[in-house]
Amino acid sequence: MPRPPRLISPDDHLQAPAHLWQARLPARLRDQGPYIKRMKGAAYDAGGGNFRFRETADGVPGDVWHYDGKQVPIVKIAAAAGFYPRSSVKFGPNTFDDIREGCYDSKARLADMDQAGILASANYPNMFVMFAGEQFSFAADKPLALECIRAYNDFVIEEWCAGSGGRLIPMGIVPLWDADLALAEAHRLAKLGFKTISFPEAPHRNGLPSISSRYWDGLFEAIADADMVLSVHIGTSPMTLAAPDAPAAVAHVGASYYVMHCLMEFLWSGVFVRFPQLRVSFAESQLGLVPYTLDRCDFIWENIIIDGVATVDQRALPEKPSHYFRQNCYVSYFRDPVGLEMTQHIGIDNIMFETDYPHLDCDWPDCLTEAEKMVAHLPQDAQDKILFGNAHRLFRLDIKEPALA
């Protein structure tokens, strides 16, 4: 018999079902909205996390999204739950029949969660929508894109999360091309009961105003006032540091370095001074880089005071950066034995375990077993906080914590 669910994951993914936009867009827009067509061909990486499809007569069958002049395949690396060994998972394309139903159907997802020991799950969009809704925010037809964003959010609250008893945590996306539209959608999501909104890790790398620009302050304030969480996932901005011809493994290993850059900008920008109630969840940050980042930030804050040349101004940032980290920030990991040896330098209250279902890193159906092995060396109260307590507090969940059930 499966063990009682215990994990609360701040980072899993929802594969949009084929019917979503064709069922929810206004009738006049459905011909232009996203739709699925089964085709034969090959998948390829167009860069920046953008997967594309090339039709060939002798290709592999795949269900392909058509939208904004693009053809985007379903790739199994983003829907790999249950396929072992990991080395056997091919890039794609795939059909909905090739992946677990739990990737896109909420009832099947809850069954998969029960089997893996997952009590609750916050789901970023998956590869077609992209993790912060970039597929729509950077589309050419902005009125259509706005309708697609609203349709996705309505699906999340009305179909995906409905009937889950709070176990599926509603995460929304907002239009990133216009701060006023983003703010309006954030207000709408708050009224609908969303717990969190996804946001890109480095908007300036997408050609948008930066976190430090104050352009997003209205959105940040609205999220804080509504007691929602700002959720930030790796890969929501172009990974530009690696050379174009660098081996692909460089980007996979270095992904969490980008989260540290994002974390530093939040810490130094004064966002948490202006909005002390804003809480930010950094997905796939892992842990090992955090102690160095905080220590270096604090050293700079203490020793490089503004003098007309240096750029640190303690009047604008009255507390050490690590203070704002422990007050406002949460980091999550799926596998980081080195980082778990340094939890005292991070803060037990700021660490969460994520399952990353259904991506290739996920240990489904052994999520709970593997997670407990990783934290077995820690005191029981620390284990409980990392596996479920911190996420329960972060998302203000109504479900009972396992220890209280």
C-alpha positions in Angstrom: 0.0 0.0 0.0 1.3 3.5 -0.8 2.4 5.5 2.2 0.4 8.6 3.3 1.4 11.6 1.2 3.9 13.9 2.9 5.7 16.0 0.3 4.5 19.5 -0.7 6.3 20.4 -3.9 6.7 24.1 -4.9 7.8 23.1 -8.4 6.0 20.7 -10.7 4.6 21.2 -14.2 1.2 21.1 -16.0 1.2 19.9 -19.6 -1.7 21.8 -21.2 -4.3 19.4 -22.5 -5.2 19.4 -26.2 -8.7 20.9 -25.7 -7.7 23.9 -23.5 -7.8 26.9 -25.9 -10.2 25.4 -28.4 -12.7 24.9 -25.6 -12.1 28.2 -23.8 -11.2 30.9 -26.4 -14.0 33.0 -27.8 -15.3 31.3 -31.0 -14.0 34.0 -33.2 -10.4 33.4 -32.0 -10.2 29.6 -32.1 -8.8 29.4 -35.6 -5.9 31.6 -34.5 -5.5 30.1 -31.0 -3.3 27.1 -30.1 -4.4 23.7 -31.4 -2.9 20.2 -31.6 -2.3 18.3 -34.8 -0.8 14.8 -35.0 2.1 14.8 -37.5 5.2 12.8 -38.4 8.6 14.4 -38.1 11.4 15.3 -35.7 11.9 17.6 -32.8 14.8 20.0 -32.4 16.0 22.6 -30.0 15.8 26.1 -31.5 17.7 27.6 -28.5 16.6 29.3 -25.3 14.3 26.4 -24.3 12.3 26.7 -27.5 11.5 23.3 -29.0 10.3 23.1 -32.6 9.0 20.5 -35.0 10.1 19.6 -38.5 7.7 17.5 -40.6 9.3 14.6 -42.5 7.7 11.7 -44.3 9.7 9.0 -42.4 9.5 10.8 -39.0 8.1 9.9 -35.6 4.4 10.5 -34.8 3.9 13.4 -32.5 1.2 15.8 -31.2 2.3 19.2 -32.3 1.0 22.6 -31.0 0.3 25.1 -33.7 0.4 28.8 -32.6 1.8 32.1 -33.7 3.4 30.6 -36.8 5.2 28.0 -34.8 5.0 24.2 -34.5 5.9 23.1 -31.0 6.1 19.3 -30.2 5.5 17.5 -27.0 8.9 16.2 -25.9 9.3 13.4 -23.4 12.1 15.1 -21.5 9.4 17.4 -20.2 7.0 14.6 -19.6 9.3 11.8 -18.5 7.6 10.6 -15.3 7.7 6.8 -15.0 10.3 6.2 -17.7 13.5 4.5 -16.6 16.4 4.5 -16.9 16.7 8.2 -17.6 19.1 7.5 -20.4 16.4 5.7 -22.3 14.2 8.8 -22.6 14.4 10.2 -26.1 14.1 13.8 -27.0 10.9 13.4 -29.0 8.4 14.1 -30.6 5.7 12.3 -28.6 1.9 12.1 -28.6 -0.4 12.5 -25.6 -0.7 8.7 -25.7 3.0 8.4 -25.1 3.1 10.3 -21.8 1.5 9.7 -18.4 -2.1 11.0 -18.2 -1.1 12.7 -14.9 0.9 15.2 -17.0 -2.4 16.8 -18.2 -5.3 15.3 -16.4 -5.9 16.4 -12.7 -7.6 13.2 -11.5 -4.7 11.1 -12.9 -2.2 13.6 -11.4 -3.8 13.2 -7.9 -3.5 9.4 -8.3 0.2 9.8 -9.3 0.7 12.1 -6.3 -0.8 9.5 -4.0 1.5 6.9 -5.4 4.6 9.1 -5.0 3.8 10.5 -1.5 3.0 14.0 -2.7 0.4 15.8 -0.6 0.3 19.0 -2.6 1.8 20.5 -5.7 2.3 23.9 -7.3 2.5 23.6 -11.1 4.3 25.9 -13.5 3.2 25.6 -17.1 5.1 23.1 -19.2 7.2 23.5 -22.3 4.6 24.8 -24.8 3.2 27.6 -22.6 6.7 27.9 -21.1 7.3 28.3 -17.4 6.2 32.0 -17.1 3.9 32.0 -20.1 6.5 33.3 -22.5 4.9 31.6 -25.4 2.1 34.1 -25.2 3.9 37.2 -23.9 6.2 37.2 -26.9 3.7 36.3 -29.5 2.9 38.8 -32.3 -0.8 39.1 -31.8 -1.1 40.7 -28.3 -4.9 40.8 -28.1 -5.1 37.0 -28.9 -2.2 36.3 -26.5 -4.0 38.1 -23.7 -7.1 35.9 -24.3 -4.9 32.8 -24.4 -3.4 33.8 -21.0 -6.8 34.3 -19.5 -8.1 31.0 -20.9 -5.1 29.2 -19.4 -5.6 30.8 -16.0 -9.3 30.0 -16.1 -8.5 26.4 -16.9 -6.1 26.1 -14.0 -8.6 27.3 -11.4 -11.8 25.8 -12.9 -10.6 22.4 -14.2 -7.1 21.6 -13.0 -7.4 22.6 -9.3 -11.1 22.2 -8.9 -12.0 19.2 -6.8 -8.5 18.6 -5.6 -9.2 19.7 -2.0 -6.4 22.2 -2.2 -3.8 19.7 -3.1 -3.2 21.3 -6.6 -2.0 24.8 -5.8 -3.2 27.3 -8.4 -0.4 29.1 -10.2 -1.2 31.7 -12.8 0.7 33.6 -15.6 0.4 37.3 -16.5 1.0 39.3 -19.8 4.6 40.4 -19.5 4.6 42.9 -22.4 2.5 45.5 -20.4 2.8 46.2 -16.7 -0.7 47.5 -16.5 -2.2 44.4 -18.1 0.0 42.2 -15.8 -1.3 44.1 -12.8 -4.9 43.8 -13.9 -4.5 40.0 -14.4 -2.8 39.7 -11.0 -5.8 41.4 -9.4 -8.2 39.0 -11.3 -6.1 36.0 -10.2 -6.2 37.1 -6.6 -10.0 37.3 -6.7 -10.2 33.8 -8.2 -8.1 32.4 -5.3 -4.7 31.8 -7.0 -1.9 31.2 -4.6 1.0 32.2 -6.8 2.1 33.8 -10.1 5.0 32.8 -12.2 7.5 35.4 -13.2 10.7 35.3 -15.4 14.1 35.0 -13.6 15.7 37.8 -15.6 13.2 39.9 -17.6 15.9 42.1 -18.9 17.3 39.2 -20.9 14.0 38.9 -22.6 14.1 42.6 -23.6 11.8 43.7 -20.8 12.5 46.1 -17.9 14.7 44.6 -15.2 13.7 43.8 -11.6 15.8 46.8 -10.5 14.0 49.2 -12.8 10.9 49.5 -10.5 8.7 48.9 -13.6 7.3 45.7 -11.9 6.7 47.3 -8.6 2.9 47.6 -9.1 2.8 43.8 -9.8 5.0 43.0 -6.9 2.9 45.1 -4.6 -0.3 43.5 -5.8 1.1 40.0 -5.2 2.3 40.9 -1.7 -1.0 42.6 -0.8 -3.0 39.6 -2.0 -0.8 37.2 0.1 0.3 35.4 -3.1 3.7 34.2 -3.9 6.0 35.3 -6.8 7.3 32.0 -8.3 10.5 32.2 -10.3 11.8 29.2 -12.4 15.0 28.7 -14.2 14.8 28.8 -18.0 12.3 31.7 -18.1 15.0 33.9 -19.6 17.7 33.1 -22.2 20.7 31.5 -20.7 23.3 33.7 -22.4 26.6 32.9 -20.5 27.5 29.7 -22.3 29.1 29.8 -25.7 26.8 28.9 -28.6 29.0 25.9 -29.4 29.4 24.8 -25.7 28.3 21.2 -24.9 24.7 21.0 -23.9 25.7 19.7 -20.5 27.2 23.2 -19.6 23.7 24.7 -19.6 22.2 21.8 -17.6 24.9 22.1 -14.9 24.9 25.9 -14.9 21.2 26.5 -14.8 21.1 27.3 -11.1 23.8 29.9 -11.5 21.2 32.0 -13.3 18.9 31.7 -10.3 21.7 33.2 -8.1 21.9 36.2 -10.4 18.2 36.6 -10.0 18.3 36.2 -6.3 21.1 38.8 -6.0 19.1 41.3 -8.0 16.0 40.9 -5.8 18.2 41.3 -2.7 20.1 44.4 -3.9 17.2 46.1 -5.7 15.4 47.2 -2.7 12.2 45.3 -3.7 12.0 43.7 -0.2 12.5 47.1 1.4 9.6 48.5 -0.5 7.4 45.4 -0.2 8.5 43.6 3.0 5.5 41.1 2.7 6.5 39.9 -0.8 7.6 36.3 -0.8 9.6 34.8 -3.7 10.0 31.1 -4.4 13.1 30.2 -6.6 12.5 26.9 -8.3 15.4 24.6 -9.1 17.8 27.0 -7.4 19.4 24.0 -5.7 21.2 24.9 -2.4 25.0 24.7 -2.8 25.5 28.1 -4.3 23.3 29.9 -1.7 25.7 30.1 1.2 28.5 31.7 -0.9 26.0 34.1 -2.5 24.7 35.3 0.9 28.1 35.6 2.5 29.6 37.5 -0.4 26.5 39.9 -0.5 26.8 40.6 3.2 30.6 41.2 2.9 30.0 43.7 0.1 27.2 45.4 2.1 29.3 45.7 5.2 32.6 46.8 3.6 31.8 48.8 0.5 29.8 51.8 1.8 28.8 54.5 -0.6 31.5 57.1 -1.0 30.9 58.6 -4.4 32.6 55.7 -6.2 31.2 52.5 -4.8 27.6 51.6 -5.4 26.4 50.1 -2.1 24.1 52.5 -0.2 23.1 51.3 3.3 20.5 54.0 3.5 18.6 52.4 0.6 19.2 48.9 1.9 19.2 49.2 5.7 19.7 45.5 6.5 22.2 43.0 5.2 21.1 41.1 2.1 20.9 37.9 4.0 18.3 39.5 6.2 16.0 39.9 3.2 16.8 36.4 2.0 15.6 34.8 5.2 12.6 37.1 5.5 11.4 37.0 1.9 13.0 34.1 -0.1 12.6 30.4 -0.5 14.9 28.1 -2.4 14.1 24.6 -3.6 16.1 21.5 -4.7 15.5 18.1 -6.1 19.0 16.7 -5.6 21.9 18.5 -3.8 23.8 16.5 -1.2 26.5 19.2 -0.9 23.9 21.9 -0.3 22.1 19.8 2.3 25.4 19.7 4.3 25.3 23.5 4.6 21.7 24.1 5.7 22.9 26.0 8.7 24.3 28.6 6.4 21.1 28.9 4.4 18.3 28.6 7.0 16.1 25.6 7.5 13.0 27.8 7.2 13.9 28.8 3.6 14.5 25.4 2.1 12.0 23.2 0.2 12.2 19.9 -1.6 10.6 19.8 -5.1 9.6 16.8 -7.1 9.7 18.5 -10.6 7.0 16.1 -11.8 7.0 15.1 -14.7 10.4 16.3 -15.9 13.4 14.1 -16.4 14.8 14.9 -12.9 11.7 13.6 -11.2 12.0 10.4 -9.1 8.4 9.4 -9.6 7.0 7.1 -8.2 9.7 7.1 -5.5 9.7 10.8 -4.7 8.9 10.5 -1.0 11.4 7.6 -0.5 14.2 9.5 -2.2 13.4 12.8 -0.5 13.5 11.2 2.9 16.9 9.6 2.1 18.3 13.0 1.2 17.4 14.6 4.6 17.8 11.6 6.8 20.9 13.1 8.5 19.0 16.1 9.6 16.9 16.5 12.8 13.3 15.5 12.5 11.9 19.0 12.7 14.3 20.1 10.0 13.2 17.2 7.8 9.5 18.1 8.3 10.1 21.8 7.4 12.0 20.9 4.2 9.6 18.2 3.0 6.3 20.0 3.7 6.3 22.6 6.5 8.0 25.5 4.7 5.9 25.1 1.5 2.7 24.8 3.6 3.5 28.1 5.2 4.7 29.8 2.0 1.6 29.0 0.0 -0.8 29.5 3.0 -2.4 26.1 2.4 -5.7 25.1 3.9 -4.9 21.4 3.9 -3.6 19.9 7.1 0.1 19.3 7.4 1.0 15.6 7.6 2.2 15.9 11.2 -1.2 17.3 12.2 -3.4 15.0 10.1 
